[in-house]
Amino acid sequence: MVDKRVGCDVCGKSFHSRKRLEQHTRSTHTTVNKNNVIKAVKKPFKISNKLIAVIAAGALIAIVGSIATYYARDHAAALTIDGIGCNPMEQAVFHIHAHLDIIINGVYFLVPSQVGIPSNCFYWLHTHDESGIVHIEAPMHKDFTLGQFFDIWGKKLSNDQIFNYVAGVNNPLNVYVNGTKVPDGTNYRDIKLNAHDEIAIVYGSQPSTVPTSYTFPEGT
């Protein structure tokens, strides 16, 4: 009997019938043509769950960042006092210091620490300790005044009053800058805070001496 096997043109295997050959071809060589070139089989594009999670996380971060930026901007604007902003960090473009003494009926009143430093920002005018040093740290060169510092502090100051002390004939209110009395008619609130100024506010009975200067720490 003559062997009538048929061979596979792709892999060379032989079969006893053409039907078996066709089955073999469909099951084994559906992606291979007769020239042994692998056909490109297009698979539908599918996004993995991991990729979806990464995209979603990125979008969420962008949204949160935008919200935080707008919130910080609006929050800073809401905290502005007398045109003085409150920033997350201290500013360094304009950085000087003045010293403030407050003397009530001959007794020195302690200027507290952390004036102008709420929980989340720094006003351009602030104190760090109880030394009386006023830090002027702003993002631009500009004149700042005694009245602005008191507004940030949340305390009253005018030519007729400091805190709850009202000036009168027997209780005068005077201000001295570097030992020199500020002339009558000057608005005390408009007194400029210049570098290394010693400003003394005196209410009521006069002290034996009015400070004329202050020894600032080295480098300030």
C-alpha positions in Angstrom: 0.0 0.0 0.0 1.3 3.4 -0.9 1.7 5.7 2.0 -0.3 8.9 1.0 0.7 11.0 3.9 0.4 14.8 3.6 2.9 17.1 5.2 2.6 20.5 6.9 4.2 23.2 4.8 5.0 25.2 8.0 6.5 22.7 10.4 7.1 19.7 8.2 5.0 17.3 10.3 3.1 14.6 8.2 -0.4 13.3 8.6 -2.4 10.4 7.2 -5.2 12.6 6.0 -5.7 16.1 4.8 -8.4 16.5 7.4 -5.9 15.9 10.2 -3.5 18.3 8.5 -6.2 21.0 8.4 -7.0 20.5 12.1 -3.3 20.7 12.9 -2.9 23.9 10.8 -5.9 25.6 12.5 -4.8 24.7 16.0 -1.1 25.2 15.7 -0.4 27.7 12.9 -3.3 30.2 13.0 -0.8 33.0 13.5 1.8 31.8 11.1 1.7 31.9 7.3 3.4 29.6 4.9 6.5 31.8 4.8 7.0 31.3 8.5 6.3 35.0 9.2 4.4 35.5 12.4 1.2 37.5 11.7 0.5 40.5 14.0 -2.5 39.7 16.0 -4.2 42.9 17.2 -5.4 42.7 20.8 -7.9 45.2 22.1 -6.3 48.0 24.2 -7.0 47.4 27.9 -6.0 49.7 30.8 -4.9 47.8 33.8 -6.4 48.5 37.2 -2.9 49.6 38.4 -2.7 52.2 35.6 -6.1 53.5 36.4 -5.1 53.9 40.1 -2.0 55.8 39.1 -3.9 58.1 36.8 -6.6 58.7 39.5 -4.0 59.4 42.2 -2.2 61.9 39.9 -5.5 63.7 39.2 -6.4 63.8 42.8 -3.0 65.3 43.7 -3.4 68.0 41.1 -6.9 68.8 42.3 -5.8 69.0 45.9 -2.8 71.1 45.0 -5.0 73.6 43.2 -7.4 73.8 46.0 -4.6 74.3 48.5 -3.1 77.0 46.4 -6.4 78.9 46.1 -7.0 78.4 49.8 -3.6 79.6 50.9 -4.0 82.7 48.7 -7.5 83.5 50.0 -6.4 82.7 53.5 -3.4 85.0 53.3 -5.6 87.8 51.9 -8.1 87.3 54.8 -5.3 87.7 57.3 -3.9 90.9 55.8 -3.8 93.7 58.3 -3.0 97.3 57.2 -1.7 95.9 53.9 0.7 93.6 55.8 0.5 90.0 54.7 1.0 86.8 56.7 3.2 84.3 54.9 4.0 80.6 55.7 7.7 81.6 56.0 9.6 84.7 57.1 10.5 87.1 54.3 14.1 88.2 53.6 14.0 90.9 50.9 13.7 93.6 53.5 15.0 92.6 57.0 15.6 95.1 59.8 14.9 95.4 63.5 13.7 98.1 65.9 13.2 98.0 69.7 10.1 98.9 71.6 9.9 99.9 75.3 6.6 100.6 76.9 6.7 102.3 80.3 3.4 102.6 82.2 3.6 104.9 85.3 7.3 104.2 85.6 7.0 100.4 85.2 8.2 98.6 82.1 5.5 96.7 80.3 6.7 93.5 78.7 6.2 93.2 75.0 5.2 89.6 74.6 6.7 87.0 72.3 5.0 85.7 69.2 3.2 88.9 68.4 2.4 88.6 64.7 3.0 84.9 64.6 -0.3 83.0 64.6 -0.2 79.2 64.3 0.4 79.0 60.5 2.1 82.2 59.3 4.4 85.2 59.9 3.3 88.8 59.6 6.0 91.1 58.2 6.1 92.7 61.6 6.5 90.3 64.5 8.3 89.4 67.7 10.1 86.2 68.6 10.7 86.7 72.3 10.1 89.1 75.1 13.1 91.3 74.4 11.0 94.0 72.8 12.8 93.6 69.4 10.3 94.1 66.6 11.3 92.1 63.5 10.5 93.8 60.2 10.8 91.0 57.5 9.0 91.9 54.3 9.0 90.8 50.7 9.7 94.4 49.6 11.4 97.6 50.8 8.8 99.7 52.4 8.2 102.0 55.4 6.4 100.3 58.3 4.9 102.1 61.2 4.3 101.8 65.0 0.6 101.9 64.4 0.8 98.9 62.0 2.6 96.9 64.7 0.0 97.7 67.3 -2.8 96.7 64.8 -1.1 93.3 64.2 -0.7 93.0 68.0 -4.4 93.8 68.4 -3.7 96.6 70.9 -4.8 100.2 71.0 -2.5 103.1 70.3 -3.3 106.7 69.5 -2.0 110.1 70.7 -4.6 109.8 73.5 -4.5 106.1 74.5 -2.3 103.1 74.8 -4.0 99.8 75.7 -6.8 100.8 78.2 -4.8 103.8 79.5 -6.3 107.1 78.4 -4.1 110.1 78.4 -5.0 113.2 80.4 -3.5 116.2 82.1 -2.1 114.1 85.0 -1.3 111.1 82.7 0.5 112.3 79.6 1.3 110.0 76.8 4.6 110.7 75.0 6.8 108.8 72.6 10.6 109.0 72.3 12.7 107.8 69.4 16.4 107.3 70.3 15.9 109.4 73.4 14.3 112.4 71.5 10.7 113.3 72.3 8.4 113.1 69.3 7.1 116.6 68.6 3.6 117.5 69.6 1.1 117.2 66.8 2.9 114.1 65.4 0.6 111.1 64.9 2.2 108.4 67.0 0.8 105.7 64.8 2.8 107.1 61.8 6.2 106.9 63.5 8.4 104.8 61.2 10.2 101.7 62.4 13.7 102.3 61.2 16.7 99.9 61.6 18.0 99.8 65.2 15.6 102.6 66.4 14.9 102.6 70.1 11.2 103.6 70.5 9.9 104.3 74.0 6.3 104.9 74.7 5.8 106.6 78.1 2.5 106.9 79.9 1.7 108.6 83.2 4.5 109.3 85.6 7.9 109.7 84.0 10.7 107.2 84.6 14.0 108.4 86.0 15.5 107.9 82.6 14.2 107.3 79.1 16.1 104.7 77.1 18.1 106.3 74.2 19.4 103.1 72.5 19.3 99.3 72.6 22.1 96.9 72.2 20.9 94.5 69.5 22.3 91.0 69.2 25.2 90.7 66.8 24.1 90.2 63.2 20.7 91.9 63.7 
